[in-house]
Structures are given as structure tokens and as C-alpha cells.
Amino acid sequence: MTSNVRSVHTGQSQAVPLSRVEKLVADAAEAARLRAYQTHPDVIALRVERIRAQVDRLCWSGIVLGLAFTMSNVQHFAAAGSASWSLPWLAAWLLDPTVSLVLLAILRAEQVTARYQVATGPWVRRAKWFTLAATYVMNTWSSWAVGSVAGVVLHSVPPLVVFVAAEAVTDVRDKLTEAVHVAFTDAVNRTGVHEPAAPRRERPARRASFADYLNQARQAWTPGIEVTPAWVRSVTDCSRGLSPRLAAALAAEVAGGAP
């Protein structure tokens, strides 16, 4: 916190209270330094990662619980009145895990691809929708067959929640990643470099800065070239971790018509 006194050397040290203006100046300097680090892209990325972890835990808990709820109904559907503990009755318990494990594998893969904003093929979404539709049909078939509206509603809710959560969580992860990119691009536009605005100590040897790499990529880019992290690495020789941010910054310039 800002001290409310300052030292005055008049033969012997003496603490003199700060004037109101001096205190405001000191508070403003401290606030500017604090804001510089609070708005730093790496700090924002860390906060987003924490939120992403919370979102993943909550969504995965809901999805797993929803699939667990449907297991007994799917087993009842597959058993088709077989005697308890008979071979068909036991084999019927394998149907729901077979479908659910495929669905969970797809969702786990999308968890990674969404984080790095990598588009998946159409068969991924088809497989996800098919497994969700199969779970819904097997879970509600018995209720539809006897015309039980209450049963249809009861057994429709868990599969539909799983379906909506599976679709929503992918978009949420993608937007969280985009939030990091937007924060980084905003910091670049404000400061021009990948560093907080606070003062830094001098380094013995100068390394290429974010602005240097961005300028190299800017000079190498020509209309028609798709700005990707791989392309940025090929023309600047930057690190793999830095290339997505460089690509995002250059793509923003290109989209905005910057030279």
C-alpha cells in the first residue's frame, strides 16, 4: 500500500506526512502498475484456465450422472423381459456402456480440439448425435410403448440435458479460448509488445520481442495467404507457444485492413 509519509533529510531523518496531491499521485502510480499486471494476457489466460477447469468439472459431472441415470432404462429395453441373471439379462447391461463410452470419447476429444480451436470433421458431430439419439430412444421407448406421458417426460430429461450439455460445452470452451486471444490482441494494440506496461529491468542481451516477430510476419504476409500458427513459425522462426498469439494478432490486423 502507498505510504502516507515521506522522508525528509534535514541533517536528521524526519517523517513528513504526504500532501493530498502527493498521495493521489502515489496512489495513481500504484493503481496503474497493478492494472498493468491485471490486464496482462498471461494473467488473463491463467484466470480463464481456472474458469475452464471449473466448467469442465461441472459439465462432466452432469453428463456422467445423466448417462448413469439412463443405464437401468437402457438395460430394461435391451433385456426385453429376459429372466433376471440370465445371459441375455446380463448382456443387456453392456449396451448402455457401449454407447456411452463412445460418446464420452468424442466429448473428451472435443475438449482438446475446442481448446486450440481446431475444427473437427462432420463425422465427429454425426457420431455424437447418433449416440445421443440412440440413448434417448432406448431410454424412452418403454414409456412411449405404454403411452405414459409422465414416463416419457421423466426419461427424456436426462438424455436431453446430456445432449444440450455436450453441444454447449464445446462452444463454451471455444469462446473461452477466443477470450484469451482477444485479451492478448487488445494488449498488443495498447502496448505494442507482449509485456506489462510496468517498468522492467534491463537484460544483458536483447531477445526478439513480440513486436519484432509480428513485424516479420507482417512483412512476409501477402494477400491470399492464410494466417496460421504454422505459417507464422515458418516465416519468423518463433516458438510454438508464441505462434498462436502472433497469428491472432496478425489476423486481426488483416481483417481490419491494417498495413
Secondary structure, 3 states (H helix, E strand, C coil): CCCCEEEEECCCEEEEECCHHHHHHHHHHHHHHHHHHHCCHHHHHHHHHHHHHHHHHHHHHHHHHHHHHHHHHHHHHHHCCCCCCCHHHHHHCCHHHHHHHHHHHHHHHHHHHHHCCCCCCHHHHHHHHHHHHHHHHHHHHHHHHHCCHHHHHHHHHHHHHHHHHHHHHHHHHHHHHHHHHHHHHHHHHHHCCCCCCCCCCCCCCCCCCHHHHHHHHHHHCCCCCCCCHHHHHHHHCCCCCCHHHHHHHHHHHHHCCCC
